[in-house]
């Protein structure tokens, strides 16, 4: 019995050590080894929790072998139980290796620990999910997983294949299973995080203001499991205050403002204009300030309506599309696209335009099944979806499908053959300015900036073609990025300007050029467009008309697990993992905290009530 108990204890300790060793490796790549001791120390709770999970299975098998029941003892039973242990360690080693390698590979792009996001991307469209990965990166990842899982297996081999075999060969005796039962109970306490009301969560590993160090302390497998297990608990997510107070603060935040000003009209909407919404992959406002990269966008800023205090709602395309098209702030911690039964109950810009007589069409050069996009678009009423499969194989030149210039060429060709006189709402989603930034264009030496310059030239070419056609005078072209910018790539989440993006309205329907200094974010596009057309948007709870002076204007955005709120007198970012304010600037410091928390709580109340 001592050997069986020692096996459980040794297995738990070895798993914990293996998790601790992962942290210096992560720090060598991202954070530097100077802080390795506090990172390992503060990550120990999560490591012990995962070690408890992984030890529980062989501990239960040992417990079964210690019970003197018929069929659970004897040489044959011992062989079967030993085989089960071997299979478990093979699976566990592979799972831990995948989590470790994936966390290191993805952190450089996403800047948060591994969660369920990659799983959603891979299951929705494996080819699109791998589009950012070169063949040598994929090969290196596979090799790394094999090596890491092999090393883990070798660590446990002498313990279980030699020492463990002897423990299984011993015959069970009366009451000898009791110490193992107690050990299993101790493992449960490690898994849960103790006996207090609070259970184990990733926030317990956070210990400082440096997010990279906090993320290094987080066990990636725990982070993934926590993300998966909390995906559908909308009704209990983000409970900062009682519901009554949250809804009162939200109502106060969106209460009408008394003013003598009238609604501004910036487009001629007497004859319904054709609307072209161009969603540009990964652009940032900072990018437009780099000399020579975006000459077309900079020209269009001067020629049209430029919103100079506009913010992205999130950090991924699937989040950005929800905000832009539904007028709905997309939560950072989950992808609403994963829940078509919920998104189909939300009002949308396309839905309102469709009811007003618009034809609806969507152009994307990639896979429309990626992140449930097809169901998402059909639920809004898009009658026509053009994707990579609608182009000849020779046109699918990039990892993301069809390069942007061929995508715009297709839009132009279809417009020339348009037969209906009904106004059209056309969405064009670009993809070429996305990692790995491989484009058929070679003007700039910097690969990343060159990709943005390429998409900029494609957008400019489309606008020039539209100007040369007879459709320009009755056209509204809206240019907006899909999410926060990919350049520069080393900006922390805790910098408000990271979420600052350009939005430009141009076209013959625009009355005159102007700069708009009203605060807003992507969720406000829907109400603003509908307001200019004289269409109601009262069913859009979270979308504000940027030209309505009776509305309180603010920008709201969300990172992986937190939010930012920008008003004229306070810029605030709150990290929910650490339960602390990370940025607080302006004359009314802290003013936005309660309002921002109430906003997020009401948002999840709304998500929860949708079927």
C-alpha positions as CSV (number, residue, x, y, z in Angstrom):
1,X,0.0,0.0,0.0
2,X,2.9,2.4,0.7
3,X,4.0,1.9,-2.9
4,X,0.6,2.8,-4.2
5,X,0.4,6.0,-2.1
6,X,4.0,6.9,-3.0
7,X,3.1,6.6,-6.7
8,X,0.2,9.0,-6.3
9,X,2.3,11.6,-4.4
10,X,5.3,11.2,-6.8
11,X,3.0,11.6,-9.9
12,X,1.5,14.7,-8.5
13,X,4.9,16.2,-7.7
14,X,6.3,15.3,-11.1
15,X,3.4,16.9,-13.0
16,X,3.8,20.1,-10.9
17,X,7.5,20.2,-11.6
18,X,6.9,19.7,-15.3
19,X,4.5,22.6,-15.4
20,X,6.9,24.8,-13.4
21,X,9.7,24.1,-15.9
22,X,7.4,25.3,-18.8
23,X,7.5,28.9,-17.3
24,X,11.2,29.6,-17.8
25,X,10.9,28.4,-21.4
26,X,7.9,30.8,-22.0
27,X,9.9,33.6,-20.4
28,X,13.0,33.0,-22.5
29,X,10.8,33.7,-25.6
30,X,8.6,36.5,-24.3
31,X,9.4,38.0,-20.9
32,X,13.0,37.4,-19.9
33,X,14.3,35.2,-17.1
34,X,14.7,38.0,-14.6
35,X,11.3,37.4,-13.1
36,X,11.2,33.6,-13.3
37,X,11.0,33.0,-9.5
38,X,7.8,35.1,-8.9
39,X,6.3,33.7,-12.1
40,X,6.8,30.1,-11.0
41,X,5.7,30.9,-7.5
42,X,2.5,32.6,-8.4
43,X,1.6,30.0,-11.0
44,X,2.0,27.2,-8.5
45,X,-1.7,27.1,-7.5
46,X,-2.8,26.6,-11.1
47,X,-0.1,24.0,-11.7
48,X,-1.1,22.1,-8.7
49,X,-4.7,22.2,-9.8
50,X,-3.9,20.7,-13.2
51,X,-1.5,18.3,-11.7
52,X,-4.4,17.1,-9.5
53,X,-6.6,16.6,-12.6
54,X,-3.9,14.6,-14.3
55,X,-3.0,12.5,-11.2
56,X,-6.6,11.7,-10.4
57,X,-7.0,9.2,-13.2
58,X,-4.1,6.9,-12.2
59,X,-4.9,7.5,-8.6
60,X,-8.5,6.2,-9.2
61,X,-7.1,3.2,-11.1
62,X,-4.7,2.5,-8.1
63,X,-7.7,2.8,-5.8
64,X,-9.6,0.2,-7.8
65,X,-6.6,-2.2,-7.7
66,X,-6.5,-1.9,-3.9
67,X,-10.2,-2.9,-3.4
68,X,-10.5,-6.7,-2.8
69,X,-13.4,-7.1,-5.2
70,X,-13.7,-10.1,-7.5
71,X,-12.4,-9.2,-11.0
72,X,-10.3,-6.3,-9.7
73,X,-7.4,-8.4,-8.4
74,X,-5.2,-11.1,-9.9
75,X,-2.6,-11.1,-12.6
76,X,-4.9,-10.5,-15.5
77,X,-6.7,-7.6,-13.9
78,X,-3.3,-6.1,-13.0
79,X,-2.3,-6.2,-16.6
80,X,-5.5,-4.5,-17.8
81,X,-5.2,-1.8,-15.1
82,X,-1.6,-1.2,-16.0
83,X,-2.5,-0.9,-19.7
84,X,-5.1,1.7,-18.7
85,X,-2.5,3.7,-16.9
86,X,-0.2,3.6,-19.9
87,X,-2.9,4.8,-22.3
88,X,-3.8,7.6,-19.9
89,X,-0.2,8.8,-19.6
90,X,0.1,8.8,-23.4
91,X,-3.0,10.9,-23.8
92,X,-2.1,13.2,-20.9
93,X,1.4,13.7,-22.3
94,X,0.0,14.7,-25.7
95,X,-2.6,17.0,-24.3
96,X,-0.1,18.8,-22.1
97,X,2.4,19.1,-25.0
98,X,-0.2,20.5,-27.3
99,X,-1.3,23.1,-24.8
100,X,2.3,24.1,-24.0
101,X,3.3,24.4,-27.7
102,X,0.1,26.1,-28.8
103,X,0.3,28.7,-26.0
104,X,3.9,29.6,-26.9
105,X,3.1,29.7,-30.6
106,X,-0.1,31.8,-30.3
107,X,0.9,34.2,-27.5
108,X,2.9,36.3,-29.9
109,X,-0.2,37.0,-31.9
110,X,-2.9,37.2,-29.3
111,X,-1.2,38.3,-26.1
112,X,-3.3,36.3,-23.8
113,X,-3.0,32.7,-22.5
114,X,-4.5,29.8,-24.4
115,X,-8.2,29.6,-24.4
116,X,-11.1,28.0,-26.4
117,X,-10.7,30.4,-29.3
118,X,-8.4,28.2,-31.4
119,X,-10.7,25.3,-30.9
120,X,-13.6,27.3,-32.4
121,X,-11.5,28.4,-35.3
122,X,-10.3,24.9,-36.1
123,X,-13.7,23.3,-35.9
124,X,-15.4,25.9,-38.0
125,X,-12.8,25.9,-40.8
126,X,-9.4,24.1,-40.4
127,X,-7.9,25.5,-43.6
128,X,-8.8,29.1,-42.7
129,X,-7.5,28.6,-39.1
130,X,-4.1,27.5,-40.5
131,X,-3.9,30.3,-43.1
132,X,-1.6,32.4,-40.9
133,X,0.8,29.4,-40.5
134,X,3.6,28.7,-42.9
135,X,4.5,25.1,-43.7
136,X,7.7,25.3,-41.7
137,X,5.9,26.7,-38.7
138,X,3.3,23.9,-38.9
139,X,6.1,21.3,-39.2
140,X,8.0,22.9,-36.3
141,X,4.9,22.8,-34.2
142,X,4.3,19.2,-34.9
143,X,7.9,18.3,-34.1
144,X,7.8,20.4,-30.9
145,X,4.6,18.6,-29.8
146,X,6.2,15.1,-30.5
147,X,9.4,16.1,-28.6
148,X,7.6,17.6,-25.6
149,X,5.1,14.7,-25.3
150,X,8.0,12.2,-25.6
151,X,10.0,14.0,-22.9
152,X,7.0,13.9,-20.6
153,X,6.4,10.2,-21.3
154,X,10.1,9.5,-20.5
155,X,9.8,11.3,-17.2
156,X,7.0,9.1,-16.1
157,X,8.3,5.8,-17.6
158,X,10.7,4.8,-14.8
159,X,8.1,5.7,-12.1
160,X,5.1,3.8,-13.5
161,X,6.6,1.2,-15.8
162,X,9.0,-0.1,-13.2
163,X,8.0,1.0,-9.7
164,X,4.3,1.1,-10.6
165,X,4.2,-2.4,-12.1
166,X,5.4,-3.8,-8.7
167,X,2.6,-1.9,-7.0
168,X,-0.1,-3.4,-9.2
169,X,1.3,-7.0,-8.7
170,X,0.6,-6.9,-5.0
171,X,-2.7,-8.4,-3.8
172,X,-5.1,-6.0,-2.1
173,X,-5.9,-6.4,1.5
174,X,-8.8,-5.3,3.7
175,X,-9.1,-1.5,4.3
176,X,-5.8,-0.9,2.4
177,X,-7.8,1.2,0.0
178,X,-8.6,3.8,2.7
179,X,-5.3,5.8,2.4
180,X,-5.8,5.9,-1.4
181,X,-9.3,7.2,-0.9
182,X,-8.0,9.9,1.3
183,X,-5.3,10.8,-1.2
184,X,-8.0,11.1,-3.9
185,X,-9.8,13.5,-1.6
186,X,-6.6,15.6,-1.2
187,X,-6.3,15.7,-5.0
188,X,-9.8,17.1,-5.2
189,X,-8.8,19.9,-2.9
190,X,-5.9,20.8,-5.1
191,X,-8.1,20.7,-8.1
192,X,-10.7,22.9,-6.5
193,X,-8.2,25.3,-4.9
194,X,-9.0,24.6,-1.2
195,X,-12.2,24.5,0.9
196,X,-13.2,28.2,0.7
197,X,-16.1,29.5,-1.3
198,X,-13.8,30.8,-4.1
199,X,-12.7,28.0,-6.5
200,X,-9.6,27.9,-8.6
201,X,-9.4,30.4,-11.5
202,X,-6.7,31.9,-13.7
203,X,-6.9,35.2,-11.9
204,X,-5.2,33.7,-8.9
205,X,-1.9,33.5,-10.9
206,X,-1.9,37.3,-11.6
207,X,0.5,39.2,-9.4
208,X,1.7,42.4,-11.1
209,X,1.0,45.1,-13.6
210,X,3.1,43.4,-16.3
211,X,0.6,41.3,-18.3
212,X,3.3,39.2,-19.9
213,X,4.5,38.0,-16.5
214,X,0.9,37.3,-15.4
215,X,0.3,35.3,-18.5
216,X,3.5,33.4,-18.1
217,X,2.3,32.4,-14.6
218,X,-0.9,31.0,-16.0
219,X,-1.0,27.3,-16.7
220,X,-2.1,27.1,-20.4
221,X,-4.0,23.9,-20.0
222,X,-5.9,25.3,-17.0
223,X,-6.7,28.4,-19.0
224,X,-8.0,26.4,-21.9
225,X,-10.2,24.2,-19.7
226,X,-11.6,27.2,-17.8
227,X,-12.5,28.9,-21.1
228,X,-14.3,25.8,-22.4
229,X,-16.2,25.2,-19.2
230,X,-17.4,28.8,-18.8
231,X,-18.4,29.3,-22.4
232,X,-22.2,29.1,-21.8
233,X,-22.6,30.5,-18.3
234,X,-23.8,33.9,-19.6
235,X,-26.3,34.5,-16.8
236,X,-23.6,34.4,-14.1
237,X,-20.8,36.1,-15.9
238,X,-19.5,39.5,-14.9
239,X,-21.6,40.1,-11.8
240,X,-20.0,43.3,-10.5
241,X,-23.1,44.6,-8.7
242,X,-26.7,43.7,-8.1
243,X,-28.8,43.7,-11.3
244,X,-31.0,46.6,-10.2
245,X,-28.0,48.9,-9.9
246,X,-26.4,47.7,-13.1
247,X,-29.5,48.5,-15.1
248,X,-30.0,51.9,-13.4
249,X,-26.4,52.9,-14.3
250,X,-26.8,51.6,-17.8
251,X,-30.0,53.6,-18.2
252,X,-28.3,56.7,-16.8
253,X,-25.4,56.2,-19.2
254,X,-27.8,56.1,-22.2
255,X,-30.2,58.7,-20.9
256,X,-31.2,61.5,-23.4
257,X,-29.3,64.8,-23.3
258,X,-31.2,68.1,-23.4
259,X,-29.8,70.2,-26.2
260,X,-30.9,72.8,-28.8
261,X,-28.8,71.1,-31.5
262,X,-30.4,69.1,-34.2
263,X,-29.5,65.8,-35.9
264,X,-26.7,66.4,-38.4
265,X,-27.3,65.2,-41.9
266,X,-24.0,64.3,-43.7
267,X,-25.3,62.3,-46.7
268,X,-28.0,63.0,-49.3
269,X,-30.5,60.2,-48.6
270,X,-33.4,61.5,-50.6
271,X,-32.8,58.7,-53.1
272,X,-31.6,55.7,-51.3
273,X,-27.8,55.5,-52.0
274,X,-26.0,52.3,-52.7
275,X,-23.9,51.5,-49.6
276,X,-20.5,49.9,-49.8
277,X,-19.1,48.8,-46.4
278,X,-15.5,47.9,-46.8
279,X,-14.2,46.0,-43.8
280,X,-10.4,46.2,-43.8
281,X,-8.3,43.5,-42.1
282,X,-6.2,44.7,-39.1
283,X,-5.8,48.4,-40.0
284,X,-5.1,50.9,-37.3
285,X,-5.2,54.7,-37.2
286,X,-1.6,54.7,-36.2
287,X,-0.8,52.9,-39.5
288,X,-2.2,55.8,-41.5
289,X,0.4,58.1,-39.9
290,X,3.3,56.1,-41.3
291,X,4.6,57.9,-44.3
292,X,4.0,56.2,-47.7
293,X,1.9,53.2,-46.4
294,X,-1.7,54.4,-46.8
295,X,-1.8,57.3,-49.3
296,X,-5.2,56.3,-50.6
297,X,-6.8,56.2,-47.1
298,X,-5.2,59.5,-46.2
299,X,-6.6,61.1,-49.4
300,X,-10.0,59.7,-48.6
301,X,-9.8,61.1,-45.1
302,X,-9.5,64.6,-46.6
303,X,-12.2,64.1,-49.3
304,X,-14.8,62.5,-47.1
305,X,-16.1,62.3,-43.5
306,X,-13.3,61.2,-41.2
307,X,-14.2,60.0,-37.7
308,X,-11.1,60.9,-35.7
309,X,-12.1,59.5,-32.3
310,X,-13.3,56.1,-33.3
311,X,-12.5,52.8,-31.6
312,X,-12.6,49.1,-32.4
313,X,-14.8,47.0,-30.1
314,X,-12.4,44.0,-30.0
315,X,-9.4,42.2,-31.2
316,X,-10.6,39.4,-33.6
317,X,-12.5,39.5,-36.9
318,X,-15.4,37.4,-35.5
319,X,-15.8,39.9,-32.7
320,X,-15.5,42.9,-35.0
321,X,-18.1,41.6,-37.5
322,X,-20.7,41.2,-34.7
323,X,-20.1,44.8,-33.6
324,X,-20.1,46.3,-37.1
325,X,-23.0,44.4,-38.6
326,X,-25.2,43.9,-35.6
327,X,-24.5,47.1,-33.7
328,X,-23.8,44.8,-30.8
329,X,-20.6,45.0,-28.6
330,X,-18.9,41.7,-29.1
331,X,-17.6,40.2,-25.8
332,X,-13.9,39.6,-25.8
333,X,-14.0,36.4,-23.8
334,X,-16.3,34.5,-26.2
335,X,-17.3,34.5,-29.9
336,X,-21.0,35.2,-30.3
337,X,-20.7,33.8,-33.9
338,X,-20.5,30.4,-32.2
339,X,-24.1,30.8,-31.1
340,X,-26.2,31.3,-34.3
341,X,-29.4,30.8,-32.3
342,X,-28.5,33.9,-30.3
343,X,-27.2,36.1,-33.1
344,X,-30.3,35.3,-35.2
345,X,-32.4,37.0,-32.5
346,X,-30.4,40.2,-32.7
347,X,-31.4,43.1,-35.0
348,X,-28.8,44.0,-37.7
349,X,-27.9,46.7,-40.1
350,X,-28.5,44.4,-43.1
351,X,-31.8,43.3,-41.7
352,X,-33.0,46.9,-41.4
353,X,-31.7,47.8,-44.8
354,X,-33.3,44.7,-46.3
355,X,-36.7,45.8,-44.9
356,X,-36.1,49.2,-46.5
357,X,-35.8,47.6,-49.9
358,X,-32.0,47.1,-50.2
359,X,-30.5,44.1,-51.9
360,X,-27.9,42.5,-49.6
361,X,-24.6,41.0,-50.8
362,X,-21.4,40.0,-49.1
363,X,-17.9,39.5,-50.6
364,X,-15.1,37.7,-48.9
365,X,-12.1,36.1,-50.5
366,X,-11.8,33.4,-47.8
367,X,-13.9,30.5,-46.4
368,X,-17.4,31.7,-45.5
369,X,-17.6,28.8,-43.0
370,X,-14.8,30.1,-40.9
371,X,-16.1,31.0,-37.4
372,X,-19.7,30.2,-38.4
373,X,-19.7,33.2,-40.8
374,X,-22.2,31.7,-43.3
375,X,-25.0,31.1,-40.7
376,X,-24.2,34.5,-39.2
377,X,-24.7,36.3,-42.6
378,X,-27.7,34.3,-43.6
379,X,-29.4,35.1,-40.3
380,X,-29.1,38.8,-41.2
381,X,-30.7,38.3,-44.6
382,X,-27.8,38.4,-47.0
383,X,-29.1,36.9,-50.2
384,X,-25.8,36.6,-51.9
385,X,-22.5,35.5,-50.4
386,X,-19.4,35.4,-52.6
387,X,-16.5,33.5,-51.1
388,X,-13.3,31.7,-52.2
389,X,-15.2,28.8,-53.8
390,X,-16.8,31.3,-56.3
391,X,-13.4,32.1,-57.8
392,X,-11.3,29.9,-60.1
393,X,-8.7,27.8,-58.3
394,X,-5.9,29.9,-60.0
395,X,-7.2,33.0,-58.2
396,X,-6.8,31.5,-54.7
397,X,-3.3,32.7,-54.4
398,X,-2.9,33.3,-50.7
399,X,-3.3,31.4,-47.5
400,X,-6.5,33.3,-46.8
401,X,-7.9,32.6,-50.3
402,X,-8.3,35.3,-52.9
403,X,-6.0,38.4,-52.8
404,X,-7.8,41.7,-52.3
405,X,-7.3,43.1,-55.8
406,X,-9.1,40.1,-57.3
407,X,-11.8,40.4,-54.7
408,X,-12.5,44.0,-55.7
409,X,-12.3,43.1,-59.4
410,X,-15.1,40.6,-58.8
411,X,-17.2,43.3,-57.0
412,X,-16.6,45.7,-59.9
413,X,-17.5,43.1,-62.5
414,X,-20.7,42.2,-60.7
415,X,-21.7,45.8,-60.4
416,X,-21.5,46.2,-64.2
417,X,-24.0,43.4,-64.7
418,X,-26.4,44.6,-62.0
419,X,-29.9,44.6,-63.4
420,X,-32.1,45.6,-60.5
421,X,-32.9,49.2,-59.8
422,X,-33.1,48.6,-56.1
423,X,-30.4,50.1,-53.8
424,X,-27.7,47.7,-52.8
425,X,-25.9,47.1,-49.5
426,X,-22.6,45.5,-50.4
427,X,-20.1,44.4,-47.8
428,X,-16.5,43.7,-48.9
429,X,-14.3,42.0,-46.3
430,X,-10.6,42.2,-47.2
431,X,-8.1,39.6,-45.9
432,X,-4.6,40.2,-47.4
433,X,-3.4,42.5,-44.6
434,X,-3.4,39.5,-42.3
435,X,-0.5,37.4,-41.1
436,X,1.5,36.0,-42.9
437,X,1.3,39.2,-45.0
438,X,2.1,37.5,-48.3
439,X,0.7,39.7,-51.1
440,X,1.3,40.1,-54.8
441,X,2.8,43.6,-54.3
442,X,6.3,44.7,-53.6
443,X,6.5,48.5,-53.0
444,X,7.8,48.6,-49.4
445,X,10.7,46.6,-47.9
446,X,8.9,45.9,-44.6
447,X,6.7,42.8,-45.2
448,X,3.9,43.9,-42.8
449,X,3.7,47.5,-44.0
450,X,3.9,46.3,-47.6
451,X,0.8,44.2,-47.1
452,X,-1.2,47.1,-45.7
453,X,0.1,49.3,-48.6
454,X,-1.3,46.6,-51.0
455,X,-4.7,46.6,-49.5
456,X,-4.7,50.4,-49.4
457,X,-4.0,50.5,-53.1
458,X,-6.8,48.0,-53.7
459,X,-9.3,50.2,-51.8
460,X,-8.1,53.2,-53.7
461,X,-8.5,51.5,-57.0
462,X,-12.0,50.4,-56.2
463,X,-13.0,54.0,-55.2
464,X,-11.5,55.4,-58.5
465,X,-13.4,52.8,-60.5
466,X,-16.6,53.7,-58.7
467,X,-15.9,57.4,-59.4
468,X,-15.5,56.7,-63.1
469,X,-18.8,54.8,-63.2
470,X,-22.3,56.3,-63.2
471,X,-22.9,54.9,-59.7
472,X,-20.6,57.3,-57.7
473,X,-23.1,60.1,-57.3
474,X,-25.5,57.9,-55.5
475,X,-23.0,55.9,-53.5
476,X,-21.9,55.9,-49.8
477,X,-18.6,54.1,-49.2
478,X,-17.8,53.3,-45.6
479,X,-14.3,52.2,-44.7
480,X,-13.6,50.7,-41.3
481,X,-11.1,48.1,-39.9
482,X,-12.5,44.8,-38.6
483,X,-10.7,45.1,-35.2
484,X,-7.8,46.8,-33.5
485,X,-4.7,47.1,-35.6
486,X,-1.9,44.6,-36.2
487,X,0.7,47.4,-36.5
488,X,2.6,48.2,-34.5
489,X,2.5,44.7,-33.0
490,X,4.2,45.5,-29.7
491,X,1.6,47.7,-28.1
492,X,0.1,46.5,-24.8
493,X,-3.6,45.9,-24.4
494,X,-3.5,48.6,-21.7
495,X,-3.0,51.4,-24.1
496,X,-6.1,53.1,-25.3
497,X,-4.6,54.1,-28.7
498,X,-4.3,50.4,-29.5
499,X,-8.0,50.3,-30.1
500,X,-8.1,53.6,-32.1
501,X,-9.0,52.9,-35.7
502,X,-10.0,55.1,-38.7
503,X,-13.5,55.3,-40.0
504,X,-14.1,57.1,-43.3
505,X,-17.3,57.9,-45.2
506,X,-16.9,58.9,-48.8
507,X,-18.9,58.7,-52.1
508,X,-21.1,61.1,-54.0
509,X,-23.8,60.8,-51.4
510,X,-21.6,62.6,-48.9
511,X,-22.5,66.3,-48.8
512,X,-19.2,67.8,-47.9
513,X,-15.8,66.8,-46.3
514,X,-15.5,67.1,-42.6
515,X,-13.9,65.7,-39.5
516,X,-16.1,64.2,-36.8
517,X,-14.8,64.4,-33.3
518,X,-17.6,62.5,-31.6
519,X,-16.5,59.5,-29.6
520,X,-17.8,56.2,-30.8
521,X,-16.9,52.6,-31.5
522,X,-17.8,49.9,-34.1
523,X,-21.1,49.1,-32.4
524,X,-22.3,52.6,-33.3
525,X,-22.0,52.2,-37.1
526,X,-25.4,50.5,-37.5
527,X,-27.4,53.2,-35.7
528,X,-25.4,56.0,-37.4
529,X,-26.1,54.7,-41.0
530,X,-29.7,54.0,-40.3
531,X,-30.1,57.4,-38.7
532,X,-28.7,59.1,-41.8
533,X,-31.3,57.2,-43.9
534,X,-34.1,58.1,-41.6
535,X,-34.7,54.5,-40.6
536,X,-35.5,53.4,-37.0
537,X,-32.9,51.7,-34.9
538,X,-34.7,51.7,-31.5
539,X,-34.3,47.9,-31.3
540,X,-30.5,48.3,-31.2
541,X,-30.0,48.6,-27.5
542,X,-26.2,49.2,-27.6
543,X,-25.8,51.2,-30.9
544,X,-25.7,55.0,-30.8
545,X,-26.2,57.4,-33.7
546,X,-23.0,59.5,-33.8
547,X,-24.8,62.4,-35.4
548,X,-27.6,62.5,-32.8
549,X,-26.8,65.3,-30.3
550,X,-29.3,64.0,-27.7
551,X,-27.3,60.9,-27.1
552,X,-24.4,60.5,-24.6
553,X,-21.4,59.6,-26.7
554,X,-18.6,57.3,-25.5
555,X,-16.4,54.5,-26.9
556,X,-16.5,51.0,-25.4
557,X,-14.2,48.2,-26.2
558,X,-13.2,44.8,-24.9
559,X,-10.0,42.8,-24.7
560,X,-9.8,39.1,-23.9
561,X,-11.2,39.5,-20.4
562,X,-11.7,43.1,-19.6
563,X,-13.1,46.4,-21.0
564,X,-12.2,49.9,-21.8
565,X,-14.4,53.0,-21.8
566,X,-13.5,56.4,-23.2
567,X,-15.4,59.5,-22.5
568,X,-14.4,63.2,-22.8
569,X,-13.3,63.3,-19.2
570,X,-12.0,59.8,-18.4
571,X,-10.1,57.0,-20.2
572,X,-10.4,53.8,-18.3
573,X,-9.3,50.1,-18.9
574,X,-10.3,47.4,-16.4
575,X,-8.8,43.9,-16.3
576,X,-11.3,41.4,-15.0
577,X,-8.7,38.7,-14.3
578,X,-6.9,40.9,-11.8
579,X,-10.1,42.8,-10.8
580,X,-8.2,46.1,-11.1
581,X,-8.1,49.3,-13.1
582,X,-5.1,49.3,-15.4
583,X,-5.5,52.7,-17.1
584,X,-7.3,55.7,-15.5
585,X,-6.7,59.1,-17.1
586,X,-8.5,62.4,-17.4
587,X,-10.0,65.0,-15.1
588,X,-12.6,62.6,-13.7
589,X,-10.4,59.6,-12.8
590,X,-12.4,56.4,-12.0
591,X,-15.7,57.9,-13.2
592,X,-16.2,55.3,-15.9
593,X,-15.5,52.2,-13.8
594,X,-19.0,51.6,-12.4
595,X,-20.6,52.6,-15.8
596,X,-18.3,50.3,-17.7
597,X,-19.0,47.4,-15.3
598,X,-22.7,48.0,-15.5
599,X,-22.5,48.0,-19.3
600,X,-20.7,44.7,-19.4
601,X,-23.1,43.1,-16.9
602,X,-26.2,44.3,-18.8
603,X,-24.6,43.0,-22.0
604,X,-24.3,39.5,-20.6
605,X,-27.8,39.7,-19.2
606,X,-29.0,40.4,-22.8
607,X,-26.9,37.5,-24.2
608,X,-28.3,35.2,-21.6
609,X,-31.9,35.9,-22.3
610,X,-31.6,35.2,-26.0
611,X,-32.5,31.6,-26.8
